[in-house]
């Protein structure tokens, strides 16, 4: 879905390119941290938070076999 006009997209891109690379990286980490906190706040079983975080952020990126291997590793990590 693209609901942003070309003009606004151009303005946004120009604004972003005025920032230093360091500022852009800091923005990315800030957004990732916010997303992480939001997801953590919705996890009821805090004991398995690593598993839940992995599944919510990356669960569709791996084959079932890969996913099981990663989940086993996370279980051993706790």
Biopython code that builds the backbone (N, CA, C, O; Angstrom):
import numpy as np
from Bio.PDB.StructureBuilder import StructureBuilder

atoms = [
    (1, "UNK", "N", (0.840, -1.166, 0.000)),
    (1, "UNK", "CA", (0.000, 0.000, 0.000)),
    (1, "UNK", "C", (0.892, 1.238, 0.000)),
    (1, "UNK", "O", (1.867, 1.311, 0.748)),
    (2, "UNK", "N", (0.560, 2.180, -0.819)),
    (2, "UNK", "CA", (1.284, 3.444, -0.853)),
    (2, "UNK", "C", (0.272, 4.573, -0.806)),
    (2, "UNK", "O", (-0.438, 4.835, -1.776)),
    (3, "UNK", "N", (0.219, 5.236, 0.341)),
    (3, "UNK", "CA", (-0.752, 6.312, 0.497)),
    (3, "UNK", "C", (-0.081, 7.674, 0.704)),
    (3, "UNK", "O", (-0.712, 8.628, 1.160)),
    (4, "UNK", "N", (1.205, 7.747, 0.363)),
    (4, "UNK", "CA", (1.953, 8.992, 0.508)),
    (4, "UNK", "C", (2.142, 9.628, -0.865)),
    (4, "UNK", "O", (2.562, 8.969, -1.816)),
    (5, "UNK", "N", (1.831, 10.893, -0.951)),
    (5, "UNK", "CA", (2.001, 11.582, -2.232)),
    (5, "UNK", "C", (3.488, 11.688, -2.566)),
    (5, "UNK", "O", (4.338, 11.659, -1.676)),
    (6, "UNK", "N", (3.785, 11.811, -3.839)),
    (6, "UNK", "CA", (5.179, 11.931, -4.269)),
    (6, "UNK", "C", (5.822, 13.175, -3.659)),
    (6, "UNK", "O", (6.992, 13.146, -3.277)),
    (7, "UNK", "N", (5.067, 14.259, -3.568)),
    (7, "UNK", "CA", (5.597, 15.492, -2.996)),
    (7, "UNK", "C", (6.006, 15.287, -1.541)),
    (7, "UNK", "O", (7.102, 15.679, -1.141)),
    (8, "UNK", "N", (5.125, 14.670, -0.747)),
    (8, "UNK", "CA", (5.434, 14.435, 0.666)),
    (8, "UNK", "C", (6.591, 13.446, 0.821)),
    (8, "UNK", "O", (7.427, 13.599, 1.711)),
    (9, "UNK", "N", (6.633, 12.451, -0.031)),
    (9, "UNK", "CA", (7.728, 11.487, 0.020)),
    (9, "UNK", "C", (9.058, 12.184, -0.271)),
    (9, "UNK", "O", (10.060, 11.908, 0.389)),
    (10, "UNK", "N", (9.071, 13.074, -1.246)),
    (10, "UNK", "CA", (10.268, 13.823, -1.587)),
    (10, "UNK", "C", (10.698, 14.719, -0.419)),
    (10, "UNK", "O", (11.883, 14.787, -0.092)),
    (11, "UNK", "N", (9.742, 15.401, 0.204)),
    (11, "UNK", "CA", (10.042, 16.261, 1.360)),
    (11, "UNK", "C", (10.627, 15.434, 2.500)),
    (11, "UNK", "O", (11.612, 15.827, 3.126)),
    (12, "UNK", "N", (10.013, 14.294, 2.757)),
    (12, "UNK", "CA", (10.493, 13.417, 3.831)),
    (12, "UNK", "C", (11.913, 12.941, 3.541)),
    (12, "UNK", "O", (12.776, 12.980, 4.417)),
    (13, "UNK", "N", (12.150, 12.495, 2.314)),
    (13, "UNK", "CA", (13.483, 12.000, 1.953)),
    (13, "UNK", "C", (14.531, 13.102, 2.069)),
    (13, "UNK", "O", (15.639, 12.856, 2.545)),
    (14, "UNK", "N", (14.191, 14.307, 1.640)),
    (14, "UNK", "CA", (15.127, 15.430, 1.764)),
    (14, "UNK", "C", (15.428, 15.711, 3.235)),
    (14, "UNK", "O", (16.575, 15.962, 3.604)),
    (15, "UNK", "N", (14.396, 15.667, 4.064)),
    (15, "UNK", "CA", (14.571, 15.895, 5.489)),
    (15, "UNK", "C", (15.493, 14.830, 6.103)),
    (15, "UNK", "O", (16.375, 15.143, 6.902)),
    (16, "UNK", "N", (15.274, 13.588, 5.721)),
    (16, "UNK", "CA", (16.096, 12.500, 6.254)),
    (16, "UNK", "C", (17.547, 12.615, 5.791)),
    (16, "UNK", "O", (18.469, 12.339, 6.559)),
    (17, "UNK", "N", (17.746, 13.014, 4.561)),
    (17, "UNK", "CA", (19.103, 13.104, 4.032)),
    (17, "UNK", "C", (19.881, 14.275, 4.631)),
    (17, "UNK", "O", (21.107, 14.315, 4.531)),
    (18, "UNK", "N", (19.189, 15.220, 5.247)),
    (18, "UNK", "CA", (19.865, 16.321, 5.930)),
    (18, "UNK", "C", (20.458, 15.862, 7.263)),
    (18, "UNK", "O", (21.348, 16.509, 7.815)),
    (19, "UNK", "N", (19.960, 14.755, 7.761)),
    (19, "UNK", "CA", (20.475, 14.222, 9.025)),
    (19, "UNK", "C", (21.811, 13.524, 8.767)),
    (19, "UNK", "O", (22.063, 13.022, 7.672)),
    (20, "UNK", "N", (22.647, 13.501, 9.779)),
    (20, "UNK", "CA", (23.915, 12.781, 9.650)),
    (20, "UNK", "C", (23.630, 11.278, 9.692)),
    (20, "UNK", "O", (22.584, 10.855, 10.185)),
    (21, "UNK", "N", (24.559, 10.478, 9.176)),
    (21, "UNK", "CA", (24.369, 9.022, 9.286)),
    (21, "UNK", "C", (24.172, 8.583, 10.739)),
    (21, "UNK", "O", (23.377, 7.686, 11.018)),
    (22, "UNK", "N", (24.888, 9.208, 11.649)),
    (22, "UNK", "CA", (24.745, 8.862, 13.063)),
    (22, "UNK", "C", (23.335, 9.155, 13.561)),
    (22, "UNK", "O", (22.763, 8.355, 14.301)),
    (23, "UNK", "N", (22.772, 10.284, 13.166)),
    (23, "UNK", "CA", (21.415, 10.621, 13.576)),
    (23, "UNK", "C", (20.406, 9.612, 13.013)),
    (23, "UNK", "O", (19.452, 9.234, 13.694)),
    (24, "UNK", "N", (20.624, 9.184, 11.776)),
    (24, "UNK", "CA", (19.697, 8.218, 11.169)),
    (24, "UNK", "C", (19.781, 6.862, 11.864)),
    (24, "UNK", "O", (18.762, 6.202, 12.070)),
    (25, "UNK", "N", (20.993, 6.447, 12.223)),
    (25, "UNK", "CA", (21.157, 5.177, 12.944)),
    (25, "UNK", "C", (20.497, 5.267, 14.317)),
    (25, "UNK", "O", (19.823, 4.330, 14.746)),
    (26, "UNK", "N", (20.687, 6.387, 15.002)),
    (26, "UNK", "CA", (20.052, 6.564, 16.316)),
    (26, "UNK", "C", (18.526, 6.495, 16.199)),
    (26, "UNK", "O", (17.857, 5.921, 17.059)),
    (27, "UNK", "N", (17.986, 7.078, 15.138)),
    (27, "UNK", "CA", (16.537, 7.015, 14.928)),
    (27, "UNK", "C", (16.078, 5.574, 14.743)),
    (27, "UNK", "O", (15.048, 5.168, 15.282)),
    (28, "UNK", "N", (16.851, 4.801, 13.977)),
    (28, "UNK", "CA", (16.492, 3.390, 13.751)),
    (28, "UNK", "C", (16.492, 2.606, 15.053)),
    (28, "UNK", "O", (15.565, 1.843, 15.327)),
    (29, "UNK", "N", (17.533, 2.795, 15.854)),
    (29, "UNK", "CA", (17.599, 2.078, 17.127)),
    (29, "UNK", "C", (16.477, 2.503, 18.064)),
    (29, "UNK", "O", (15.928, 1.681, 18.798)),
    (30, "UNK", "N", (16.142, 3.771, 18.038)),
    (30, "UNK", "CA", (15.047, 4.258, 18.870)),
    (30, "UNK", "C", (13.725, 3.609, 18.460)),
    (30, "UNK", "O", (12.940, 3.199, 19.314)),
    (31, "UNK", "N", (13.484, 3.517, 17.156)),
    (31, "UNK", "CA", (12.244, 2.892, 16.670)),
    (31, "UNK", "C", (12.212, 1.408, 17.004)),
    (31, "UNK", "O", (11.169, 0.876, 17.385)),
    (32, "UNK", "N", (13.364, 0.732, 16.862)),
    (32, "UNK", "CA", (13.435, -0.691, 17.208)),
    (32, "UNK", "C", (13.174, -0.889, 18.691)),
    (32, "UNK", "O", (12.451, -1.809, 19.075)),
    (33, "UNK", "N", (13.748, -0.042, 19.526)),
    (33, "UNK", "CA", (13.541, -0.136, 20.969)),
    (33, "UNK", "C", (12.073, 0.072, 21.330)),
    (33, "UNK", "O", (11.536, -0.629, 22.187)),
    (34, "UNK", "N", (11.433, 1.027, 20.681)),
    (34, "UNK", "CA", (10.006, 1.277, 20.930)),
    (34, "UNK", "C", (9.175, 0.066, 20.525)),
    (34, "UNK", "O", (8.289, -0.357, 21.268)),
    (35, "UNK", "N", (9.456, -0.491, 19.350)),
    (35, "UNK", "CA", (8.725, -1.681, 18.893)),
    (35, "UNK", "C", (8.930, -2.840, 19.864)),
    (35, "UNK", "O", (7.989, -3.568, 20.180)),
    (36, "UNK", "N", (10.148, -3.003, 20.329)),
    (36, "UNK", "CA", (10.461, -4.080, 21.281)),
    (36, "UNK", "C", (9.665, -3.905, 22.570)),
    (36, "UNK", "O", (9.096, -4.867, 23.086)),
    (37, "UNK", "N", (9.623, -2.687, 23.088)),
    (37, "UNK", "CA", (8.872, -2.432, 24.321)),
    (37, "UNK", "C", (7.376, -2.692, 24.133)),
    (37, "UNK", "O", (6.718, -3.228, 25.025)),
    (38, "UNK", "N", (6.848, -2.315, 22.980)),
    (38, "UNK", "CA", (5.429, -2.552, 22.706)),
    (38, "UNK", "C", (5.145, -4.050, 22.684)),
    (38, "UNK", "O", (4.185, -4.513, 23.301)),
    (39, "UNK", "N", (5.975, -4.802, 21.977)),
    (39, "UNK", "CA", (5.764, -6.248, 21.906)),
    (39, "UNK", "C", (5.928, -6.880, 23.286)),
    (39, "UNK", "O", (5.119, -7.718, 23.684)),
    (40, "UNK", "N", (6.959, -6.490, 24.008)),
    (40, "UNK", "CA", (7.163, -7.051, 25.359)),
    (40, "UNK", "C", (5.959, -6.797, 26.255)),
    (40, "UNK", "O", (5.604, -7.644, 27.075)),
    (41, "UNK", "N", (5.338, -5.651, 26.104)),
    (41, "UNK", "CA", (4.191, -5.330, 26.966)),
    (41, "UNK", "C", (2.986, -6.211, 26.674)),
    (41, "UNK", "O", (2.073, -6.296, 27.496)),
    (42, "UNK", "N", (2.966, -6.867, 25.520)),
    (42, "UNK", "CA", (1.829, -7.723, 25.176)),
    (42, "UNK", "C", (2.081, -9.199, 25.482)),
    (42, "UNK", "O", (1.178, -10.024, 25.344)),
    (43, "UNK", "N", (3.293, -9.531, 25.893)),
    (43, "UNK", "CA", (3.632, -10.929, 26.184)),
    (43, "UNK", "C", (3.199, -11.258, 27.608)),
    (43, "UNK", "O", (3.659, -10.645, 28.571)),
    (44, "UNK", "N", (2.320, -12.221, 27.718)),
    (44, "UNK", "CA", (1.798, -12.605, 29.028)),
    (44, "UNK", "C", (2.752, -13.537, 29.772)),
    (44, "UNK", "O", (2.929, -13.409, 30.983)),
    (45, "UNK", "N", (3.362, -14.470, 29.051)),
    (45, "UNK", "CA", (4.272, -15.440, 29.665)),
    (45, "UNK", "C", (5.695, -14.883, 29.624)),
    (45, "UNK", "O", (6.448, -15.153, 28.688)),
    (46, "UNK", "N", (6.050, -14.113, 30.635)),
    (46, "UNK", "CA", (7.358, -13.453, 30.657)),
    (46, "UNK", "C", (8.518, -14.447, 30.715)),
    (46, "UNK", "O", (9.650, -14.106, 30.373)),
    (47, "UNK", "N", (8.233, -15.667, 31.146)),
    (47, "UNK", "CA", (9.276, -16.692, 31.226)),
    (47, "UNK", "C", (9.818, -17.033, 29.835)),
    (47, "UNK", "O", (11.000, -17.343, 29.686)),
    (48, "UNK", "N", (8.956, -16.975, 28.823)),
    (48, "UNK", "CA", (9.354, -17.325, 27.457)),
    (48, "UNK", "C", (9.413, -16.102, 26.543)),
    (48, "UNK", "O", (9.074, -16.191, 25.363)),
    (49, "UNK", "N", (9.838, -14.978, 27.079)),
    (49, "UNK", "CA", (9.806, -13.737, 26.299)),
    (49, "UNK", "C", (10.701, -13.800, 25.068)),
    (49, "UNK", "O", (10.348, -13.243, 24.028)),
    (50, "UNK", "N", (11.850, -14.465, 25.159)),
    (50, "UNK", "CA", (12.742, -14.551, 23.988)),
    (50, "UNK", "C", (12.057, -15.282, 22.841)),
    (50, "UNK", "O", (12.121, -14.848, 21.691)),
    (51, "UNK", "N", (11.404, -16.390, 23.158)),
    (51, "UNK", "CA", (10.688, -17.168, 22.147)),
    (51, "UNK", "C", (9.594, -16.318, 21.501)),
    (51, "UNK", "O", (9.479, -16.264, 20.277)),
    (52, "UNK", "N", (8.804, -15.664, 22.327)),
    (52, "UNK", "CA", (7.706, -14.842, 21.813)),
    (52, "UNK", "C", (8.214, -13.686, 20.957)),
    (52, "UNK", "O", (7.638, -13.381, 19.913)),
    (53, "UNK", "N", (9.287, -13.047, 21.399)),
    (53, "UNK", "CA", (9.861, -11.951, 20.614)),
    (53, "UNK", "C", (10.345, -12.469, 19.259)),
    (53, "UNK", "O", (10.071, -11.863, 18.224)),
    (54, "UNK", "N", (11.053, -13.574, 19.273)),
    (54, "UNK", "CA", (11.546, -14.152, 18.017)),
    (54, "UNK", "C", (10.392, -14.463, 17.071)),
    (54, "UNK", "O", (10.426, -14.097, 15.896)),
    (55, "UNK", "N", (9.380, -15.135, 17.585)),
    (55, "UNK", "CA", (8.261, -15.522, 16.731)),
    (55, "UNK", "C", (7.529, -14.306, 16.158)),
    (55, "UNK", "O", (7.122, -14.316, 14.996)),
    (56, "UNK", "N", (7.364, -13.281, 16.957)),
    (56, "UNK", "CA", (6.638, -12.093, 16.481)),
    (56, "UNK", "C", (7.442, -11.279, 15.481)),
    (56, "UNK", "O", (6.887, -10.758, 14.514)),
    (57, "UNK", "N", (8.747, -11.165, 15.706)),
    (57, "UNK", "CA", (9.556, -10.361, 14.796)),
    (57, "UNK", "C", (10.046, -11.144, 13.578)),
    (57, "UNK", "O", (10.121, -10.592, 12.480)),
    (58, "UNK", "N", (10.381, -12.427, 13.760)),
    (58, "UNK", "CA", (11.037, -13.178, 12.686)),
    (58, "UNK", "C", (10.385, -14.510, 12.354)),
    (58, "UNK", "O", (10.918, -15.265, 11.541)),
    (59, "UNK", "N", (9.254, -14.815, 12.956)),
    (59, "UNK", "CA", (8.640, -16.124, 12.796)),
    (59, "UNK", "C", (8.338, -16.540, 11.365)),
    (59, "UNK", "O", (8.359, -17.731, 11.052)),
    (60, "UNK", "N", (8.059, -15.588, 10.499)),
    (60, "UNK", "CA", (7.727, -15.929, 9.107)),
    (60, "UNK", "C", (8.945, -15.935, 8.194)),
    (60, "UNK", "O", (8.813, -16.183, 6.995)),
    (61, "UNK", "N", (10.118, -15.669, 8.733)),
    (61, "UNK", "CA", (11.323, -15.532, 7.912)),
    (61, "UNK", "C", (12.102, -16.844, 7.763)),
    (61, "UNK", "O", (13.061, -16.911, 6.995)),
    (62, "UNK", "N", (11.696, -17.874, 8.489)),
    (62, "UNK", "CA", (12.447, -19.121, 8.497)),
    (62, "UNK", "C", (11.547, -20.305, 8.175)),
    (62, "UNK", "O", (10.330, -20.246, 8.350)),
    (63, "UNK", "N", (12.163, -21.371, 7.706)),
    (63, "UNK", "CA", (11.423, -22.611, 7.478)),
    (63, "UNK", "C", (11.069, -23.195, 8.845)),
    (63, "UNK", "O", (11.686, -22.837, 9.849)),
    (64, "UNK", "N", (10.080, -24.089, 8.892)),
    (64, "UNK", "CA", (9.750, -24.711, 10.186)),
    (64, "UNK", "C", (10.952, -25.395, 10.842)),
    (64, "UNK", "O", (11.096, -25.338, 12.063)),
    (65, "UNK", "N", (11.803, -26.031, 10.063)),
    (65, "UNK", "CA", (12.985, -26.698, 10.617)),
    (65, "UNK", "C", (13.952, -25.687, 11.214)),
    (65, "UNK", "O", (14.459, -25.883, 12.318)),
    (66, "UNK", "N", (14.205, -24.613, 10.491)),
    (66, "UNK", "CA", (15.088, -23.570, 11.002)),
    (66, "UNK", "C", (14.512, -22.940, 12.266)),
    (66, "UNK", "O", (15.227, -22.673, 13.232)),
    (67, "UNK", "N", (13.208, -22.710, 12.233)),
    (67, "UNK", "CA", (12.538, -22.092, 13.368)),
    (67, "UNK", "C", (12.686, -22.965, 14.623)),
    (67, "UNK", "O", (12.987, -22.454, 15.701)),
    (68, "UNK", "N", (12.478, -24.250, 14.483)),
    (68, "UNK", "CA", (12.611, -25.154, 15.634)),
    (68, "UNK", "C", (14.037, -25.155, 16.179)),
    (68, "UNK", "O", (14.243, -25.177, 17.392)),
    (69, "UNK", "N", (15.011, -25.132, 15.287)),
    (69, "UNK", "CA", (16.407, -25.108, 15.721)),
    (69, "UNK", "C", (16.697, -23.825, 16.514)),
    (69, "UNK", "O", (17.356, -23.867, 17.553)),
    (70, "UNK", "N", (16.211, -22.712, 16.026)),
    (70, "UNK", "CA", (16.413, -21.438, 16.709)),
    (70, "UNK", "C", (15.695, -21.433, 18.058)),
    (70, "UNK", "O", (16.251, -20.980, 19.058)),
    (71, "UNK", "N", (14.471, -21.934, 18.085)),
    (71, "UNK", "CA", (13.710, -21.972, 19.341)),
    (71, "UNK", "C", (14.389, -22.856, 20.378)),
    (71, "UNK", "O", (14.384, -22.537, 21.567)),
    (72, "UNK", "N", (14.979, -23.978, 19.930)),
    (72, "UNK", "CA", (15.727, -24.834, 20.866)),
    (72, "UNK", "C", (16.924, -24.073, 21.429)),
    (72, "UNK", "O", (17.209, -24.153, 22.624)),
    (73, "UNK", "N", (17.616, -23.342, 20.577)),
    (73, "UNK", "CA", (18.775, -22.565, 21.021)),
    (73, "UNK", "C", (18.350, -21.481, 22.009)),
    (73, "UNK", "O", (19.037, -21.238, 23.002)),
    (74, "UNK", "N", (17.228, -20.836, 21.739)),
    (74, "UNK", "CA", (16.733, -19.809, 22.661)),
    (74, "UNK", "C", (16.358, -20.403, 24.003)),
    (74, "UNK", "O", (16.581, -19.789, 25.047)),
    (75, "UNK", "N", (15.786, -21.605, 23.977)),
    (75, "UNK", "CA", (15.392, -22.263, 25.229)),
    (75, "UNK", "C", (16.641, -22.554, 26.065)),
    (75, "UNK", "O", (16.615, -22.398, 27.286)),
    (76, "UNK", "N", (17.727, -22.972, 25.422)),
    (76, "UNK", "CA", (18.979, -23.250, 26.122)),
    (76, "UNK", "C", (19.669, -21.982, 26.584)),
    (76, "UNK", "O", (20.481, -22.015, 27.509)),
    (77, "UNK", "N", (19.354, -20.873, 25.951)),
    (77, "UNK", "CA", (19.970, -19.574, 26.274)),
    (77, "UNK", "C", (19.429, -19.017, 27.584)),
    (77, "UNK", "O", (20.133, -18.299, 28.295)),
    (78, "UNK", "N", (18.196, -19.342, 27.902)),
    (78, "UNK", "CA", (17.534, -18.751, 29.082)),
    (78, "UNK", "C", (18.198, -19.099, 30.368)),
    (78, "UNK", "O", (17.747, -18.671, 31.431)),
]
sb = StructureBuilder()
sb.init_structure("model")
sb.init_model(0)
sb.init_chain("A")
sb.init_seg("    ")
for serial, (resi, resn, name, xyz) in enumerate(atoms, 1):
    if name == "N":
        sb.init_residue(resn, " ", resi, " ")
    sb.init_atom(name, np.array(xyz, "f"), 0.0, 1.0, " ", f" {name:<3s}", serial, name[0])
structure = sb.get_structure()
